[in-house]
Amino acid sequence: MNILLVGSGGREHALAWKIAASPLVKRLVMAPGNPGMAALGELAPIKATDVPALVALAREIAADLVVIGPEVSVEAGLADALNAAQIPCFGPVAAAGRLESSKAFTKAFTDRHGLPTAGYKVCDTAEAGKAALDGFQPPYVIKADGLAAGKGVVIAQDRAEAEAAIDDALGGRFGTAGARVVIEEFLEGEIGSLFALCDGKDSIVFGAAQDHKRAYDGEIGPNTGGMGAYSPAPVFTPELIEQTRLRLAEPAFAGIASEGAPYKGVLFVELMATKDGPKLVEFNVRFGDPECQVLMLRLESDLVPYLLACANGELAQAPAAVWRDEAAICVVLAADGYPESPVTGSIIRGADQDFGPDVVVFHAGASRDADGTLRAAGGRVLNVCARGATLQEARDKAYAAVARIDWPGGFHRTDIGWRALTAR
């Protein structure tokens, strides 16, 4: 098969790593890709939102499958254009992608289809938003409506902080993504990430993980796109997985199909495990980042048949996925100043060395000079991932590798996996 993978982050590097290992793959082209992905196939310098150029590239390489990595490609309508060109595609159409691209849409969707979630209010002016706070108790959850690269959520501890977050979002911090805000009830419980595949009709659960959103140790600091993840996560008991499938994933697939947009691809169900069962925090219409990285380390099965089955409506015929018993962990190395104003250009040394068979370093926001020098080129720059017989063993391997990377211009959390490693 010839496969085109769209995207350039750590999630896409992990997908490329897994796809390239498949015996079914003859040619792998990645657009635009990143320096770490270059060793796995060919890079094409096309932006993930340049839909006409991506469709043309898929035609040029006679792609048997296009795999959409990031949500921005979904919002741009890449799947719609590929469907029109009759090119098999793993990834939902833009109408289904509204489950991520508009939190206000998703909240109304949960009302229409009876999905359990937090109480909410949608506001498009600061005055209305501040007045709506009267109906909530602290801490207040303030979300920008649109795509904000994982940085559009503020959990405000008091009224003043909540009002400032509303002003911030509606004042243009997130551009058009902040044209509306969603104010939500704060949910008590433990958060988790469950993934499900769908081919437009049939669906299966496809892994679970837990990530860390806050920038600093101890779950403090601003929300980020994710500072680390691990799998398996103890919060995901068989009962919680089954409840999530029945109450959130399958109703979402059925609901979006009933609204004229059958879902093909992966749905990321971010949930809160509450005393009343799982409640939806938000949907994402792609693999999580950095959850994808740990899932790919744990997936024993060939990934490609599942991607193709989703694209071709053949998921019912796919065998059950086989997952390794080992645990996997991902530690994100981020540039100083992330998430507010990451400092780019600093030199990274030692990331390309051999850390052993159970450690993989995925590139997320790095660039490489002509002479081979690796530099920070984004907020989240490297993902240091490891497998181990236990989570503690995987964690020890990952942090040992982090210690061997020389990057004074970056930082990382030192407590990834703490929930699972603390006595429950």
C-alpha positions as CSV (number, residue, x, y, z in Angstrom):
1,M,0.0,0.0,0.0
2,N,0.9,3.6,-0.5
3,I,-0.1,5.7,2.5
4,L,-0.2,9.5,2.9
5,L,-0.1,10.6,6.6
6,V,-1.1,14.2,7.2
7,G,0.4,16.1,10.2
8,S,3.7,17.1,11.8
9,G,3.4,16.6,15.6
10,G,4.3,13.9,18.1
11,R,1.0,12.1,17.5
12,E,1.8,11.9,13.8
13,H,5.4,10.7,14.4
14,A,4.0,7.9,16.6
15,L,1.5,7.0,13.9
16,A,4.2,7.0,11.3
17,W,6.4,4.8,13.5
18,K,3.6,2.3,13.8
19,I,2.5,2.5,10.1
20,A,6.0,2.1,8.8
21,A,6.4,-1.1,10.7
22,S,3.5,-2.7,8.9
23,P,4.3,-5.3,6.2
24,L,1.4,-4.0,4.2
25,V,3.1,-0.7,3.5
26,K,5.2,-0.1,0.4
27,R,5.4,3.7,0.5
28,L,4.8,6.2,3.3
29,V,4.6,9.9,2.5
30,M,4.1,12.4,5.3
31,A,2.9,16.0,4.8
32,P,4.5,18.0,6.2
33,G,6.1,15.7,8.7
34,N,9.0,16.6,11.0
35,P,12.7,15.8,11.3
36,G,12.1,12.7,13.4
37,M,9.7,11.3,10.8
38,A,12.2,11.7,7.9
39,A,13.8,8.3,8.7
40,L,10.4,6.5,8.3
41,G,9.5,7.6,4.8
42,E,9.3,10.6,2.5
43,L,8.4,14.2,3.6
44,A,6.3,16.5,1.5
45,P,6.4,20.2,2.5
46,I,2.6,20.7,2.4
47,K,0.6,22.3,5.3
48,A,-1.9,20.1,7.0
49,T,-4.7,22.6,6.1
50,D,-3.8,22.9,2.3
51,V,-6.6,20.7,1.2
52,P,-6.2,21.1,-2.6
53,A,-2.4,20.3,-2.4
54,L,-2.9,17.3,-0.2
55,V,-5.6,15.8,-2.5
56,A,-3.2,16.4,-5.4
57,L,-0.4,14.7,-3.5
58,A,-2.6,11.7,-2.7
59,R,-3.4,11.4,-6.4
60,E,0.2,11.8,-7.4
61,I,1.4,9.0,-5.2
62,A,-1.6,6.8,-5.9
63,A,-2.5,6.7,-2.2
64,D,-4.4,3.6,-1.2
65,L,-5.2,5.4,2.1
66,V,-4.9,8.9,3.6
67,V,-4.5,9.1,7.4
68,I,-5.6,12.5,8.9
69,G,-3.6,13.2,12.1
70,P,-4.6,16.7,13.3
71,E,-8.0,18.3,14.0
72,V,-7.2,21.3,11.8
73,S,-7.2,19.1,8.7
74,V,-10.6,17.8,9.7
75,E,-12.0,21.3,10.2
76,A,-10.5,22.3,6.9
77,G,-12.6,19.6,5.1
78,L,-9.8,17.3,4.0
79,A,-11.9,14.2,4.4
80,D,-14.7,15.8,2.4
81,A,-12.4,16.5,-0.5
82,L,-10.8,13.1,-0.4
83,N,-14.2,11.5,-0.4
84,A,-15.2,13.5,-3.4
85,A,-12.0,12.3,-5.1
86,Q,-12.8,8.7,-4.1
87,I,-9.6,8.3,-2.2
88,P,-10.0,6.2,1.0
89,C,-9.5,8.3,4.1
90,F,-9.2,7.7,7.8
91,G,-10.7,10.8,9.4
92,P,-14.2,12.3,9.7
93,V,-15.8,14.9,7.5
94,A,-15.9,18.5,8.7
95,A,-19.6,18.2,9.8
96,A,-18.7,15.3,12.1
97,G,-15.6,17.2,13.1
98,R,-17.8,19.8,14.8
99,L,-17.7,17.5,17.8
100,E,-14.3,19.0,18.4
101,S,-14.2,22.2,16.4
102,S,-17.2,23.7,18.3
103,K,-17.7,23.0,22.0
104,A,-21.1,24.9,21.8
105,F,-22.2,22.5,19.0
106,T,-21.1,19.5,21.1
107,K,-23.0,20.7,24.2
108,A,-26.2,21.1,22.2
109,F,-25.4,17.7,20.6
110,T,-25.3,16.0,24.1
111,D,-28.7,17.6,24.8
112,R,-30.2,16.2,21.6
113,H,-28.9,12.7,22.1
114,G,-28.9,12.3,25.9
115,L,-25.2,12.0,26.6
116,P,-24.2,12.7,30.2
117,T,-22.1,15.8,30.6
118,A,-21.6,18.9,32.8
119,G,-24.2,21.6,33.0
120,Y,-23.3,24.6,30.7
121,K,-24.1,28.0,29.3
122,V,-22.9,29.4,25.9
123,C,-22.2,33.1,25.7
124,D,-21.0,35.4,23.0
125,T,-20.4,38.6,24.9
126,A,-18.4,39.2,28.1
127,E,-21.4,40.8,29.7
128,A,-23.5,37.7,29.2
129,G,-20.7,35.4,30.3
130,K,-20.1,37.2,33.5
131,A,-23.8,37.3,34.3
132,A,-24.0,33.5,33.6
133,L,-21.4,32.9,36.3
134,D,-24.2,33.5,38.8
135,G,-25.6,30.0,37.9
136,F,-22.4,28.2,38.7
137,Q,-20.2,27.5,41.7
138,P,-16.4,27.8,41.9
139,P,-14.2,26.5,40.5
140,Y,-15.5,27.8,37.2
141,V,-14.7,26.1,33.9
142,I,-14.3,28.5,31.0
143,K,-13.7,27.2,27.5
144,A,-13.1,28.9,24.1
145,D,-15.7,27.5,21.7
146,G,-13.3,26.6,18.8
147,L,-9.9,24.9,18.3
148,A,-7.2,26.4,20.5
149,A,-4.5,23.7,20.4
150,G,-5.4,22.4,23.9
151,K,-4.9,25.8,25.5
152,G,-8.5,27.2,25.4
153,V,-9.7,25.9,28.8
154,V,-9.3,27.7,32.1
155,I,-10.3,26.3,35.5
156,A,-10.8,29.4,37.5
157,Q,-10.8,29.2,41.3
158,D,-12.7,32.4,41.9
159,R,-15.0,34.8,40.3
160,A,-12.3,37.4,39.4
161,E,-10.2,34.7,37.6
162,A,-13.3,33.5,35.8
163,E,-14.2,37.0,34.6
164,A,-10.7,37.5,33.4
165,A,-10.8,34.3,31.5
166,I,-14.0,35.3,29.8
167,D,-12.5,38.7,28.9
168,D,-9.4,37.0,27.6
169,A,-11.2,34.6,25.3
170,L,-13.8,37.0,24.0
171,G,-11.1,39.7,23.7
172,G,-9.3,37.9,20.9
173,R,-6.7,35.7,22.5
174,F,-7.7,32.7,20.5
175,G,-8.9,34.5,17.4
176,T,-12.1,33.2,15.9
177,A,-11.9,30.2,18.2
178,G,-12.8,32.5,21.1
179,A,-15.8,34.2,19.4
180,R,-18.0,32.4,22.0
181,V,-17.3,30.8,25.4
182,V,-18.8,27.8,27.1
183,I,-19.1,28.1,30.8
184,E,-19.4,24.7,32.5
185,E,-20.1,23.1,35.8
186,F,-16.9,21.7,37.4
187,L,-17.1,17.9,37.5
188,E,-15.6,16.0,40.5
189,G,-13.8,12.8,39.7
190,E,-10.8,11.4,37.8
191,I,-10.2,12.3,34.2
192,G,-9.4,9.8,31.4
193,S,-9.1,9.4,27.7
194,L,-10.9,6.6,25.8
195,F,-10.6,6.0,22.1
196,A,-13.0,4.4,19.7
197,L,-12.9,3.6,16.0
198,C,-15.9,3.9,13.7
199,D,-16.3,3.1,10.0
200,G,-19.6,5.1,9.6
201,K,-21.7,2.2,11.0
202,D,-19.8,-0.2,13.3
203,S,-17.4,0.8,16.1
204,I,-14.9,-0.7,18.6
205,V,-13.1,0.6,21.6
206,F,-9.4,1.2,20.7
207,G,-7.4,1.8,23.8
208,A,-7.4,4.1,26.9
209,A,-4.9,6.3,28.6
210,Q,-4.6,9.2,31.1
211,D,-2.7,12.4,30.4
212,H,-1.5,15.4,32.4
213,K,-2.8,18.8,31.2
214,R,-1.2,21.2,33.7
215,A,2.2,22.6,32.9
216,Y,3.9,21.9,36.2
217,D,4.4,19.2,38.8
218,G,1.5,18.7,41.2
219,E,-1.1,19.6,38.5
220,I,-0.5,23.3,38.8
221,G,0.1,26.0,36.2
222,P,-1.8,26.7,33.0
223,N,-3.5,24.1,30.9
224,T,-1.5,22.8,28.0
225,G,-2.0,20.4,25.1
226,G,-0.6,17.7,27.4
227,M,2.7,17.3,29.3
228,G,2.7,13.5,29.5
229,A,0.5,10.4,29.4
230,Y,0.5,6.7,30.4
231,S,-1.4,3.5,29.7
232,P,-2.9,1.5,31.0
233,A,-4.6,3.8,33.6
234,P,-6.1,2.2,36.7
235,V,-9.1,4.5,36.4
236,F,-10.2,2.5,33.4
237,T,-11.8,-0.5,35.0
238,P,-13.6,-2.9,32.6
239,E,-16.9,-1.4,34.0
240,L,-15.9,2.2,33.2
241,I,-14.8,1.2,29.7
242,E,-18.1,-0.5,29.1
243,Q,-20.1,2.4,30.6
244,T,-18.2,4.8,28.4
245,R,-18.8,2.8,25.3
246,L,-22.5,2.5,25.9
247,R,-23.2,6.0,27.3
248,L,-20.8,8.2,25.3
249,A,-19.0,6.6,22.3
250,E,-21.8,4.6,20.6
251,P,-24.5,7.3,21.2
252,A,-22.1,9.9,19.7
253,F,-21.6,7.8,16.6
254,A,-25.3,7.1,16.2
255,G,-26.2,10.7,16.9
256,I,-23.8,12.2,14.4
257,A,-24.8,9.7,11.7
258,S,-28.5,10.6,12.3
259,E,-27.6,14.2,11.7
260,G,-26.1,13.4,8.2
261,A,-22.4,13.0,9.0
262,P,-21.5,9.3,9.5
263,Y,-18.2,9.1,11.4
264,K,-15.2,7.5,9.9
265,G,-12.0,7.6,12.0
266,V,-11.1,7.7,15.7
267,L,-13.1,9.5,18.4
268,F,-11.3,10.6,21.5
269,V,-13.7,10.6,24.4
270,E,-12.3,12.7,27.2
271,L,-14.4,11.8,30.3
272,M,-14.6,12.4,34.0
273,A,-15.2,9.3,36.0
274,T,-17.7,10.6,38.6
275,K,-19.7,8.9,41.3
276,D,-22.6,8.8,38.8
277,G,-20.5,7.1,36.1
278,P,-18.6,8.6,33.1
279,K,-19.5,12.1,32.0
280,L,-18.2,13.8,28.9
281,V,-15.6,16.5,29.3
282,E,-15.1,16.9,25.5
283,F,-14.8,15.0,22.3
284,N,-11.8,15.2,20.0
285,V,-11.9,13.9,16.4
286,R,-8.4,12.5,16.3
287,F,-6.0,10.5,18.4
288,G,-4.9,12.3,21.6
289,D,-1.5,13.9,21.8
290,P,0.4,12.6,23.8
291,E,-2.0,9.6,24.4
292,C,-1.5,8.3,20.9
293,Q,2.2,7.9,21.6
294,V,1.7,5.5,24.5
295,L,-1.1,3.6,22.7
296,M,1.2,3.0,19.7
297,L,3.9,1.6,22.1
298,R,1.4,-0.8,23.6
299,L,-0.4,-1.9,20.4
300,E,0.8,-5.3,19.4
301,S,-1.4,-5.6,16.3
302,D,-0.7,-4.0,13.0
303,L,-2.4,-0.6,13.0
304,V,-2.9,-0.3,9.2
305,P,-5.7,-2.9,8.8
306,Y,-7.8,-0.9,11.4
307,L,-7.2,2.4,9.7
308,L,-8.2,0.9,6.3
309,A,-11.2,-0.9,7.8
310,C,-12.5,2.5,9.1
311,A,-12.0,4.1,5.7
312,N,-13.7,1.3,3.8
313,G,-16.6,0.4,6.1
314,E,-15.2,-3.0,7.1
315,L,-14.6,-2.6,10.8
316,A,-17.0,-5.5,11.6
317,Q,-14.6,-7.9,9.9
318,A,-11.5,-6.6,11.8
319,P,-10.1,-9.0,14.5
320,A,-9.9,-7.8,18.1
321,A,-6.8,-5.6,18.6
322,V,-4.0,-7.2,20.7
323,W,-2.4,-5.0,23.3
324,R,0.9,-5.6,25.1
325,D,0.7,-6.3,28.8
326,E,3.5,-3.8,29.4
327,A,2.8,-0.3,30.5
328,A,3.9,2.7,28.4
329,I,4.6,6.3,29.4
330,C,5.3,9.6,27.6
331,V,7.2,12.5,29.1
332,V,6.8,15.8,27.1
333,L,9.8,18.1,26.8
334,A,8.5,21.6,26.2
335,A,10.3,24.8,25.4
336,D,10.7,27.4,28.1
337,G,7.7,29.7,28.2
338,Y,5.2,27.1,27.0
339,P,2.2,27.4,26.8
340,E,2.0,31.1,26.8
341,S,5.1,32.2,24.8
342,P,7.5,29.3,24.0
343,V,11.0,30.3,23.2
344,T,12.1,28.7,19.9
345,G,15.5,28.2,18.4
346,S,17.4,26.7,21.3
347,I,19.8,23.8,20.5
348,I,18.9,20.2,21.6
349,R,21.7,17.7,22.0
350,G,21.5,13.9,22.6
351,A,18.0,13.3,21.4
352,D,19.1,11.0,18.5
353,Q,21.1,8.6,20.6
354,D,20.1,4.9,21.1
355,F,18.3,4.7,24.4
356,G,17.6,1.0,24.1
357,P,14.8,-1.1,22.6
358,D,12.0,0.1,25.0
359,V,12.6,3.8,24.6
360,V,11.4,5.9,21.6
361,V,11.8,9.7,21.2
362,F,9.1,11.2,19.0
363,H,9.5,14.7,17.6
364,A,6.7,17.1,18.2
365,G,8.0,20.7,17.6
366,A,11.6,20.4,16.4
367,S,13.5,21.5,13.3
368,R,16.9,20.4,12.0
369,D,19.5,22.7,10.5
370,A,21.4,21.7,7.3
371,D,24.3,20.5,9.5
372,G,22.1,18.2,11.5
373,T,21.7,20.5,14.6
374,L,18.3,19.9,16.3
375,R,16.4,23.0,17.5
376,A,13.2,23.8,19.3
377,A,10.6,25.0,16.8
378,G,7.4,24.9,18.9
379,G,5.9,24.6,22.4
380,R,5.9,20.8,22.9
381,V,9.2,19.8,21.3
382,L,10.0,16.1,22.1
383,N,8.1,13.1,23.5
384,V,10.3,10.7,25.4
385,C,8.4,7.4,25.5
386,A,9.1,4.1,27.2
387,R,7.7,0.6,27.8
388,G,8.2,-1.5,30.9
389,A,6.8,-4.6,32.7
390,T,5.2,-2.1,35.1
391,L,4.4,1.6,34.9
392,Q,7.2,2.3,37.4
393,E,9.7,0.5,35.2
394,A,8.5,2.3,32.1
395,R,8.7,5.6,34.0
396,D,12.3,4.9,35.2
397,K,13.4,4.2,31.6
398,A,11.7,7.3,30.3
399,Y,13.2,9.7,32.9
400,A,16.7,8.0,32.5
401,A,16.5,8.9,28.8
402,V,15.3,12.5,29.6
403,A,18.4,12.9,31.8
404,R,20.6,12.0,28.8
405,I,19.2,14.8,26.6
406,D,21.0,18.1,26.8
407,W,18.5,20.9,26.4
408,P,18.9,23.9,28.7
409,G,16.1,25.7,26.9
410,G,13.4,23.2,27.8
411,F,11.5,21.9,30.8
412,H,9.4,18.8,31.7
413,R,7.2,17.5,34.5
414,T,8.9,15.0,36.8
415,D,5.7,13.4,38.1
416,I,4.1,11.8,35.0
417,G,2.0,8.8,36.1
418,W,1.7,9.9,39.7
419,R,-2.0,9.0,40.0
420,A,-1.4,5.4,39.0
421,L,1.7,5.1,41.2
422,T,0.1,6.6,44.3
423,A,-1.7,4.2,46.6
424,R,-5.3,4.2,45.5
